[in-house]
Amino acid sequence: MTDDDLAERVESALSVDREAFQARVDDDVDVLKEELAAGTFDNPQAILGLEYEFYAVSEPDAERQGTAGEYPLRRVPRRLLEFIGFEKELGLHNAEMTTSPQPFNGHGLLAQEHEVLARLETALDCTSSEGMRLVSDGMWTIPPEGESARQYLTDSVEDRGVRIATNMSDSARYHAMANTDRATSAGMRLDAPNVDLQADTVLPESLITSIQPHYQVSHAADLPTFFRYALRVAGPLLALGVNSPFFPPELYDDAADAETILDDAWMEHRISVFETVLNAAADTAGKVRFPRDFETVEEAVDRIAEDDTFVPLEVEQTNRFDDRFAHFRTKHGTYWRWVRPVFGGPTRSAANARIEFRPIPAQPTVRDSLAFQAAFAGLMEALPKLEHPVADLDWELAHDNFYRAMRDGLDADFTWITNDGKQVTDTVSIYEDILDHAEQGLKNRGLSDDDTATFLYPLRVRVRQQTTPAGWKHDRVRELVDGGDPLDEAVYTAQREYIEAQRGTLLSGSFADWLREGRN
């Protein structure tokens, strides 16, 4: 997408002096640390929030009448996006919902669920009249009608010497990444088993969609403790949520046959997409990575401030409280860690320190997505309060758990420390400990037994049946390939069946319903 002024805005962004920008960030650090020391970021209770990403597919009239559809990827008109109250994301096919922060209690969690349902139901009604549907999923695999996935992801034009991605939202920051003299800081490529794609922009990242629960701590000084626990639960929760085992089929190497692709598939390719598109190919730790523990909240601030800067944008300041450290906040926007600390707040009374939990892909239904928000929040409530010994799990083991989950989902070999201090690798024992503590944390915040059971039920079913959405897709594609279908048709068929199953369960069911009806 190119506006008459987009190239000009990109050039303006690129003209910002890097050293001057960093000097302003350093000044903001002093302000932020003063406010942290003064207790400004302390709050009497935990607060929850959620970012929820979708992509759009075409839904012709015949599909709305109940016949099977093709569901090619679809660009969302900007006017429609604004009308339904969603935000633009990287790709023109993306749409993002951000919920209002709510106190962490029974009413707050239910309010999160009801807000998502109310806004999504309205959005689905509006998009349906436009011949499209929003899909909750980890990665799209069917390209737009009449286009190839490779073409869609790599198309770009040059406008007055500025490289513009054709299918990217008109954010100067996104486009500037491909035009800075430090453009090699972003890999702008896909590098995964049997997939190797090079692009001129970061648009290949728009393959993926996710949910991002936020958990606000009561006392900012305790953030390192909560963060340590969040890193330990990241791998096991990711393994429960994996949902992207396949790329658009045409992106696979010509030399790779179907059996090789099936055998080599990772259950959560979304992780590798984000890392290889935005990380340099060599000689860097990578901006997208599993982060290390930090010992103090001030250390967390320093890490963000010292992170490599892709594009030092001009910063517009308003009367918000957190505009007192606006350059720091701007830099935080490209501090891409799978778990990251956040400091913000529109007013002094609303100032907060929180954890943004980024590993989980978008799920088959709203109930599944909210199950992860509830589980993460429950664990953040219970584990620190109980001083659960998993905090002593070596960081290297937590790191390995995360990337094993990416590759193998629930079949991964994990290491965990249970509440009795025993180091275990048995999957049943690990998830029994994790989900029982999530349940305890929810009850501690006042949720009833019934509400707690309802929120966590979708995750307990996955453990019992040892089946994730990625496993569901992978099993279905293998079944079709074994039956004689070519890989590309098998992937497309499984994707269409996923969308059809979601049609009847997105708002009122869960992935557990799919399993109960024998679709696994």
Secondary structure, DSSP 8 states (H G I E B T S, - for coil): ---TTHHHHHHHHHTS-HHHHHHHHHHHHHHHHHHHHTTTT--SS-EEEEEEEEEEEE--HHHHTT------B----HHHHHHTT-B--SBTTEEEEE---EESSHHHHHHHHHHHHHHHHHHHHHHHHTTEEEE--SB--S--TTS-HHHHHH-EEEETTEEEETTB-S-HHHHHTTTSTTGGGS--EEEETTEEEE-SSSGGGGGB-BEEEEEE-SSGGGHHHHHHHHHHHHHHHHHHH--B----GGGB-TT--HHHHHHH--TBHHHHHHHHHHS-SSSS--SSB-----SSHHHHHHHHHHS--S--------S-GGGGGHHHHHHHTT--BSEEEEEE-SSSTT-EEEEEE---B--SSHHHHHHHHHHHHHHHHHHHHHT-GGGGS-HHHHHHHHHHHHHHGGGS---EE-TTS-EE--HHHHHHHHHHHHHHHHHHTT--HHHHHHHHHHHHHHHHHT--HHHHHHHHHHHHHHTT--HHHHHHHHHHHHHHHHHTTTTT--HHHHHHTT--
